[in-house]
Amino acid sequence: MVYRFFLTTVFILVLKLAFSQYQGPVPAIIEGFGAEGPYQVATDYVASPLWPGMNVTVYSPFGADLPAPVIFLAHGFNANYSFIYHNLMHHFASRGFAVVFSPYPGMAASLLTPVTILERYDVLWEGFRQAVREFPDLIDSTRIGFIGHSFGGGAVPAMAKRAINQGWGENGCFMMPLAPWYFYDISEEELQNFAPQTKLVMQVYEGDIVNDHRLAIDIFDHISIADAEKDFVEVFSDNIEGYFYNADHGLPETFAVYNALDSYAVFRLADALADYSLKGIQKAKAVALGNGSPEQTNMGPLPPLLVSDNPFPAIPPSNYLYRCDNYLNPRIDFCAGLGVDDPEILNGDISIFPNPAHDLLFVEFKAGLANKFTTTIYDLLGRQLSNREFEPCGTFSLNVSGLNEGLYLVRIQSGEVVFQEKFVVRKN
């Protein structure tokens, strides 16, 4: 079943109340790449072919020349409702692109029926295919782009490969993985023989403690896209007028936070990449794939982007929940020699207990510390929930009674040496 809805002025007002609103002292871009486009936006829905009860969402530019070039959005794990990325999707549609959101099962769904990673890829892909089949009047599948976040970022090369094998993308193709997780369903041979018309912006975040930057660097280094048509981009945090712009795993905008980092780092670069790759607008290349040009790295009052064709991971693997050398990584053999190694673990063994925790989490040092240390607790989006400084001691406690049930990360740092461990909070 297919149905359509126009984002009228009244409905937009409702959305602004229901979804994340723009935050922080740095205003959104209002002109050029990153600014909203001239078109009103319509939404269409079609049932997901492999996930009963869920819909594939298509945003399209009302009044633009149709069919429009299309951007396929592969969401982060558990973010399987399009409203989480509403601002991003509405933005691209307002600039003349069709945008397709295909949900795939996250953790809650897999508790009922176990789902493998490749089965999630199939659900994601078949949702994209269904949208193209149902809306040929809206979607020009000869001009395609893939943007993915976290798990969805890791799926981007596989989705692009499937699309190109389907015959899509002959007139343009781009990929923009954001803080990507592990890359499945893409072999080294396929990376080495990737479609020559494809452009690539690989983006990572300074404050991401979820996905190892080595995952993104590995694919960037091995894919057969010319340096002139790909860039590796790192985004940095800042504090302006007391407002913290946190370049963490939560980018791009979600239900929680929408601010200038989204506007400058994600929307602006993606606009330019789409215009250059799918519309042939040459002036957009200096912003999207400028190899570190001022037009590309400029973030207004925020720290400039770091752009490279030879990225180097300066942060140890222990900084991340999902390391490159994790057994889950199908490309684990490519991790050796990527960047700096882990430091010695805080001069001795550390243990945390109880795990699961209820009100208090205890940390015990089996060897002494000479310096002060800090403990920080993060959620699985990499958002900092607490931060405390301690004097050297044998055992200390952290109050976790205010945390909801779920999985968290505790990080203990003294100088350059770091220990971190996952723990679970349960209330019963």
C-alpha positions, 0 to 999 in steps of 0.5 A: 500500500502506498500513501502520500502526505504533504508537509504543510505549514501547519504540519511543519509547526507540529514537527517543530514541536515534536522533533529536535529543534535547532540548538546553540549560539551558532546559527544554521547556514542560510545561504549556499551549501547547507542552507534549506532549498526552495522546494516544499516537501512531500512524503510517501510511504510503502510497506517494507517488503521484508519487515512486516508492519514497518514502512519505507519513507520517501521524501520528495521535492514538490514542484521540482523537475521529477524524477529527482536524483535520489539519496538513500539513507541507512540509519544507525542501529535501533534508529529505525524510524524516519522521524529521527532523521527528519531534519536531514531528510527534509533538508535534502528534499527541499534542495531537489532530491528524493530521499529514501529511508528504509528501516531494518530490525534493531535490538528490540526486534531481534530479541523476538526473532534473531536477525543476522547482520546480512539479514539486516542488510537484506531488509535495508536493501529490499526497502530501497528497491521497493521505493524505486519500484513504487515511485519511478515518477519521483526517483531517478535511479540513474543518479544515486547517493548513499548516506549512512550512520554507524551500522548504516554507515558500514552498510553503505559500500554494500548498498552501493555495490548492490545498486550498481549491480542492479544497473543504478547509478550510471549517471552518478553515484556517491557514498558518505558513511558517517562514523561507520561500524563494521563493513560487511558484504564487501570483499577486498576484490570488490573494493579494489574494483569499485564503480569508477563513477563513485565519489566518497566522503568518509566522515568521523568525529573527534569525540566518538568513543563507539566506532574505531576510526580505523574501520573508516580508514581501512575502507578509505585506503583500500577502495579504488576511488581516485584521491581527487574523488574522495576525502577523509574528514574529521569533525571536532568539538568546541565550546562557544558561549557555554554551549558544548558542540559535541562531535560524538557518535550522535552526529548527524542530527537525531531526536536529541541534538540538532545544531551547527555541527549538523549544519556545517559538517553534515548538511553542507558537505552532503549538499555539495557532494550531491550537487557535484556527483548527481547534478554535475555542478563543478563549483560544488567540488571545492566544498565536497572534495576540496582536498582541504580547501578553505571552502571545504574546511571552513566551519564558521566559528567552529573548529575547521575540518581536518581533511586528508587523503592519508588519514592516520588514527592517533587515538588508541583502539582502547578508546572505542567500544567497537575496535578494529581488531574485534572479532566482529570485524570481517576485515580484522586482518587489515587492522594491523599497523593502523595507527598507535597501539594501546598504552599499558593499562593504568599500571596494573589490572582493574576490575569493576563490580557488580556487573550488572549494577543497580545503584553503585558501580565499584572500581578496584585497582589491583596496583597503585596509581601515582596520579589523579585520574578521571572516570567518565560514563558514556551511553552507547551513542558516545554521549558523556553522562558523568565525569569525576576526578579522583585521587589515587585509591584502591577502591571507589564507587560510582553512583549509577542509580540515576541511569536507565536500564541498559548498557554503558561504558565506564572510562578511566584515564590517567594522563595518556593511559586509559582503561574502559569497560562496558557495564549493565544497569538493571533496576530489578 
